[in-house]
Amino acid sequence: MKPHGPEPRFVHDYLGYLLDQANHALHKDFDAHVRAAGLSPIEWRVLATLHDGQPLAVSRLAHEVLAKQPTVTKLAQRMEVQGWVTLQADRADQRRTLVQATAAGKRLVRPLVERARAHEADMLRTLGAAEQAALKRLLVRLARPSDER
């Protein structure tokens, strides 16, 4: 016997849709804080990626922030003018440019990183610690290129 009511739609159980919905829920409120700090979402991703680590090659940074390399090259040049990053030739390979957050860039992004952590904790509050860890572990596995899975 079929249950009464409308059939569930394909998208309601489709992984891509569910991931997009979760991503939207995570970012819809947080983006206002990013914009209030004077950053675009991609500038936020660049500074959040660079603020606590070593310089990254533009190609690696583009991969990390989910953007095309030419876009990140131009963006990094604009962010250098803003004083948020520095660009330098890679000593090991002069063809590569390394991008590093400046002290000003780190100061700008630090409160946003803390707010992002708090926002994430709020979003995940309905999950237990083991579920949160499992969710992140599974997402990392899914995000790997298929030849690495």
NULO-109959 format. One line per field, with one value per residue: x, y, z of N, C-alpha, C in turn; residue in one letter. Coordinates in Angstrom, 2 decimals, m for minus. Example, Ala and Ser with C-alpha at 12.3 -4.5 7.8 and 13.67 -1.06 7.14 Angstrom:
<pts>
nxx <- (13.19_12.85) .
nyy <- (m5.69_m2.25) .
nzz <- (7.80_7.08) .
caxx <- (12.30_13.67) .
cayy <- (m4.50_m1.06) .
cazz <- (7.80_7.14) .
cxx <- (13.20_12.90) .
cyy <- (m3.30_0.03) .
czz <- (7.80_7.87) .
residuo <- (A_S) .
</pts>
This chain:
<pts>
nxx <- (0.85_0.61_1.94_m0.02_m0.12_2.21_4.72_8.16_10.46_13.03_15.30_15.24_16.51_18.91_22.38_24.02_22.22_21.52_24.01_24.45_22.29_22.98_25.39_24.44_22.84_24.85_26.34_24.60_23.90_26.40_27.79_27.00_28.52_31.06_30.90_30.37_32.83_34.19_34.99_34.85_33.20_35.15_37.55_37.50_37.72_40.32_41.93_41.21_42.24_44.97_45.72_46.80_48.98_51.72_53.07_51.32_51.45_50.05_48.55_47.95_46.56_44.36_43.12_42.48_40.65_38.61_38.51_39.34_42.68_43.58_41.72_42.33_44.94_44.62_42.98_44.69_46.62_45.12_44.49_46.99_47.54_45.70_46.99_46.69_47.80_50.99_52.98_55.33_58.15_58.68_61.40_62.35_61.25_61.12_59.06_56.73_54.40_54.20_51.78_51.09_49.55_49.47_50.37_48.33_46.29_45.88_45.01_42.61_41.12_41.10_39.02_36.82_37.38_37.14_34.43_33.39_34.05_32.43_29.93_29.87_29.88_27.41_25.74_26.19_25.25_23.14_24.17_26.03_29.39_30.81_29.30_29.69_32.46_32.50_30.94_32.56_34.84_33.79_33.01_35.50_36.59_34.81_35.38_37.89_39.86_38.66_40.55_42.01_40.43) .
nyy <- (m1.18_2.17_5.10_7.94_11.19_13.50_12.22_11.90_14.24_13.84_15.49_15.85_13.76_13.61_13.65_15.81_17.97_18.01_18.59_21.13_22.50_22.32_23.74_26.26_26.88_27.05_29.25_31.43_33.24_33.86_35.14_37.80_38.84_38.62_40.42_42.75_43.13_44.12_42.44_40.32_37.17_35.44_36.73_36.45_33.63_33.32_34.73_33.32_30.85_31.38_32.55_31.12_29.63_28.52_30.34_29.99_28.59_30.21_28.49_26.35_27.74_28.61_26.14_25.50_27.54_27.13_28.22_29.52_29.58_31.97_33.83_33.91_34.81_37.49_38.43_38.13_40.01_42.38_42.20_42.45_45.13_46.18_45.59_43.22_40.78_39.39_39.01_36.85_35.61_32.15_30.66_28.15_27.67_29.87_30.45_30.20_31.89_32.85_33.28_35.12_35.82_39.05_40.81_42.68_41.55_39.19_40.24_41.36_39.10_37.39_37.83_37.04_34.36_33.31_33.86_32.28_29.74_29.64_29.89_27.56_25.66_26.22_25.52_22.79_21.87_20.10_17.64_14.99_14.81_12.66_12.22_14.67_14.56_12.29_13.17_15.24_13.73_12.00_13.86_14.91_12.64_12.33_14.64_14.28_13.73_11.34_9.37_9.15_8.13) .
nzz <- (0.00_m0.90_0.64_1.58_0.09_m1.49_m3.68_m2.76_m4.06_m6.53_m6.02_m3.28_m2.10_m3.32_m3.43_m4.37_m4.36_m1.63_m0.47_m1.58_m0.42_2.30_2.21_1.43_3.68_5.60_4.72_4.26_6.37_7.36_5.29_5.39_7.48_6.40_4.27_5.71_6.87_4.77_2.76_m0.14_m0.82_m2.03_m1.44_1.33_1.47_0.44_2.35_4.67_4.06_3.93_6.36_8.55_7.83_5.73_2.86_m0.26_m3.52_m6.37_m7.99_m6.25_m4.27_m5.74_m6.18_m3.52_m2.82_m4.53_m7.15_m10.42_m11.71_m13.19_m12.22_m9.48_m9.61_m10.55_m8.49_m6.24_m6.90_m6.68_m3.98_m2.91_m3.41_m1.65_0.65_1.97_1.25_0.27_m2.66_m4.03_m5.84_m6.18_m4.69_m5.34_m7.80_m10.14_m11.87_m10.54_m8.44_m5.11_m2.58_0.31_3.41_4.83_7.88_8.25_6.70_8.14_10.60_9.76_8.97_11.18_13.25_11.74_11.21_13.76_14.18_12.13_13.07_15.37_14.17_12.63_14.70_15.82_13.68_13.62_16.01_16.53_16.09_17.51_18.91_17.76_15.44_14.14_13.64_12.01_9.84_8.77_8.12_6.16_4.21_3.49_2.29_0.11_m1.29_m2.31_m5.27_m7.67_m8.30_m6.01_m4.07) .
caxx <- (0.00_1.40_1.57_m0.74_0.65_3.06_5.96_9.34_11.12_14.39_16.31_15.20_17.38_20.07_23.53_24.43_21.23_21.65_25.24_24.21_21.40_23.78_26.33_23.66_22.48_26.06_26.88_23.64_24.02_27.80_28.23_26.77_29.67_32.17_30.70_30.51_34.27_34.74_35.54_33.97_33.35_36.41_38.63_37.42_38.29_41.77_42.55_40.99_43.15_46.36_45.98_47.48_49.90_52.81_52.63_50.89_51.53_48.75_47.80_47.44_45.57_43.16_42.48_41.95_39.51_37.61_38.43_40.30_43.97_43.66_40.91_43.07_46.09_44.15_42.50_45.85_47.24_44.29_44.62_48.31_47.38_44.97_47.88_46.23_48.71_52.20_53.30_56.78_58.56_59.11_62.85_62.60_60.76_60.83_57.83_55.60_54.23_53.67_50.90_51.13_48.78_50.25_49.85_47.05_45.32_45.58_44.17_41.28_40.39_41.06_37.68_35.91_37.66_36.51_32.98_33.09_34.08_31.23_28.79_29.90_29.46_25.96_25.11_26.37_24.86_22.20_24.92_27.01_30.80_31.18_28.63_30.38_33.74_32.20_30.48_33.72_35.69_33.14_33.08_36.88_36.73_34.06_35.99_39.13_39.70_38.23_41.68_42.59_39.46) .
cayy <- (0.00_3.39_6.15_9.09_12.43_13.59_11.44_12.76_14.62_13.34_16.35_15.77_12.67_13.64_14.13_17.15_18.94_18.08_19.31_22.54_23.05_22.47_24.84_27.49_27.12_27.43_30.54_32.53_34.24_34.23_36.05_39.19_39.22_38.77_41.69_43.84_43.31_44.71_41.40_39.50_35.78_34.83_37.34_35.77_32.29_33.45_35.07_32.23_29.78_31.77_33.24_30.33_28.67_28.98_30.87_28.99_28.93_30.64_27.33_25.62_28.61_28.53_24.85_25.58_28.46_26.70_29.22_29.31_30.21_33.37_34.64_34.07_35.66_38.88_38.74_38.28_41.30_43.42_42.08_42.98_46.59_46.47_45.33_42.01_39.67_39.70_38.09_36.71_34.49_30.95_30.47_26.84_27.68_31.28_30.60_30.17_33.00_32.47_34.28_35.02_36.85_40.02_41.02_43.37_40.55_38.29_41.00_41.51_37.84_36.66_37.80_36.27_32.95_32.95_33.86_31.10_28.57_29.67_29.63_26.13_24.93_26.40_24.72_21.36_21.59_18.98_16.41_14.69_14.97_11.56_12.48_15.80_14.06_11.38_13.99_15.89_12.69_11.55_14.94_14.94_11.51_12.61_15.77_13.85_13.28_9.94_8.45_9.07_7.54) .
cazz <- (0.00_m1.01_1.59_1.00_m0.02_m2.67_m3.74_m2.56_m5.30_m6.72_m5.41_m1.81_m1.66_m4.20_m2.68_m4.82_m3.85_m0.17_m0.17_m1.90_0.61_3.52_1.96_1.47_5.08_6.31_4.29_4.05_7.42_7.56_4.22_5.81_8.29_5.46_3.54_6.68_7.08_3.56_1.90_m0.96_m0.39_m2.47_m0.64_2.61_1.33_0.28_3.62_5.62_3.67_4.13_7.63_9.58_7.22_4.87_1.56_m1.23_m4.94_m6.88_m8.48_m5.08_m3.64_m6.58_m5.86_m2.15_m2.72_m5.51_m8.22_m11.52_m11.46_m13.63_m11.30_m8.24_m9.92_m10.56_m7.14_m5.37_m7.24_m6.06_m2.52_m2.57_m3.38_m0.40_1.78_2.66_0.91_m0.50_m3.75_m4.21_m6.69_m5.47_m4.87_m5.95_m9.18_m10.41_m12.66_m9.62_m7.51_m3.80_m1.96_1.76_4.11_5.60_9.24_8.11_6.22_9.26_11.56_9.16_8.87_12.46_13.88_10.88_11.42_15.04_13.95_11.30_13.96_16.20_13.29_12.32_15.91_15.93_12.63_13.91_17.40_16.64_15.92_18.55_18.51_16.84_14.16_13.51_13.13_10.89_8.71_8.17_7.55_4.93_3.22_3.00_1.36_m1.11_m1.99_m2.96_m6.67_m7.73_m8.34_m4.68_m3.13) .
cxx <- (0.90_0.96_0.86_0.17_1.56_4.30_7.13_9.97_12.54_15.40_16.35_16.07_18.66_21.24_23.94_23.51_21.38_22.91_25.09_23.32_22.15_24.76_25.61_23.29_23.69_26.48_25.88_23.74_25.44_28.29_28.02_27.95_30.90_32.06_30.85_31.98_34.95_35.35_34.45_34.12_34.67_37.60_38.67_38.07_39.81_42.42_42.36_41.94_44.59_46.69_46.81_48.46_50.98_52.25_52.25_51.11_50.12_47.92_47.19_46.35_44.27_42.40_41.80_40.70_38.45_37.40_39.48_41.57_44.04_42.85_41.68_44.31_45.69_43.69_43.67_46.56_46.45_44.42_45.99_48.25_46.65_45.86_47.54_47.11_49.97_52.37_54.80_57.06_59.02_60.60_63.17_62.18_60.28_59.57_56.60_55.59_53.61_52.87_50.93_50.29_49.73_49.67_48.49_45.96_44.91_44.71_42.74_40.48_40.23_39.68_36.66_36.13_37.01_34.98_32.57_33.09_32.83_29.99_28.72_29.41_27.95_25.22_25.13_25.85_23.90_22.88_25.85_28.42_31.23_30.54_29.31_31.69_33.51_31.78_31.68_34.63_35.10_33.20_34.49_37.09_36.01_34.72_37.29_38.86_39.41_39.40_42.38_41.66_39.71) .
cyy <- (1.25_4.39_7.28_10.30_12.38_12.71_12.39_13.05_14.06_14.16_16.23_14.66_12.60_14.32_15.55_18.23_19.11_18.83_20.80_23.20_23.28_23.63_26.19_27.85_27.61_28.86_31.69_33.60_34.75_35.23_37.51_39.70_39.46_40.12_42.89_44.13_43.91_43.72_40.78_38.06_35.14_35.44_36.70_34.38_32.33_33.73_33.97_31.07_30.12_32.21_32.44_29.32_29.35_29.58_29.71_29.51_29.30_29.45_26.54_26.44_28.58_27.24_24.93_26.46_28.22_27.73_28.89_30.11_31.66_34.31_34.93_34.93_37.13_39.32_38.99_39.61_42.45_43.40_42.56_44.50_47.01_46.28_44.07_40.80_40.23_38.63_38.05_35.53_33.35_30.74_29.16_26.80_29.09_31.51_30.67_31.40_32.47_33.63_34.03_36.13_37.76_40.09_41.71_42.41_39.60_38.98_41.12_40.22_37.11_36.68_37.02_34.77_32.49_32.90_32.65_29.84_28.51_29.35_28.15_25.32_25.04_25.56_23.23_20.95_20.42_17.62_16.22_14.83_13.89_11.76_13.62_15.33_13.15_12.16_14.63_14.88_12.20_12.61_15.06_13.82_11.78_13.71_15.40_13.51_11.78_8.98_8.32_8.39_6.09) .
czz <- (0.00_0.05_0.86_0.96_m1.23_m2.54_m3.45_m3.91_m5.32_m5.93_m3.89_m1.26_m2.50_m3.48_m3.08_m4.30_m2.35_0.24_m0.46_m0.86_1.91_3.38_2.03_2.91_5.88_5.98_4.28_5.12_7.56_6.50_4.59_6.65_7.41_4.75_4.47_6.99_5.85_2.60_1.02_m0.47_m0.83_m1.73_0.75_2.53_1.19_1.63_4.67_5.32_4.05_5.56_8.63_9.00_6.40_3.59_0.64_m2.64_m5.41_m7.34_m7.32_m4.37_m4.42_m6.29_m4.50_m2.06_m3.78_m6.61_m9.27_m11.24_m11.97_m12.72_m10.03_m8.46_m9.86_m9.17_m6.19_m5.64_m6.63_m4.54_m2.05_m2.48_m2.10_0.83_2.55_2.39_0.28_m1.55_m3.89_m5.10_m5.79_m5.74_m5.58_m7.41_m9.49_m11.23_m11.77_m8.71_m6.24_m3.22_m0.46_2.36_4.87_7.01_9.17_7.64_7.33_10.31_11.06_9.24_10.21_13.12_13.05_11.04_12.73_14.90_13.12_12.16_14.83_15.38_12.92_13.51_16.10_14.91_12.96_15.29_17.56_16.47_17.12_18.02_17.53_15.48_13.42_12.89_11.93_9.65_8.01_7.49_6.21_3.85_2.65_1.99_0.05_m1.94_m2.69_m4.42_m6.69_m7.75_m6.97_m3.68_m2.92) .
residuo <- (M_K_P_H_G_P_E_P_R_F_V_H_D_Y_L_G_Y_L_L_D_Q_A_N_H_A_L_H_K_D_F_D_A_H_V_R_A_A_G_L_S_P_I_E_W_R_V_L_A_T_L_H_D_G_Q_P_L_A_V_S_R_L_A_H_E_V_L_A_K_Q_P_T_V_T_K_L_A_Q_R_M_E_V_Q_G_W_V_T_L_Q_A_D_R_A_D_Q_R_R_T_L_V_Q_A_T_A_A_G_K_R_L_V_R_P_L_V_E_R_A_R_A_H_E_A_D_M_L_R_T_L_G_A_A_E_Q_A_A_L_K_R_L_L_V_R_L_A_R_P_S_D_E_R) .
</pts>
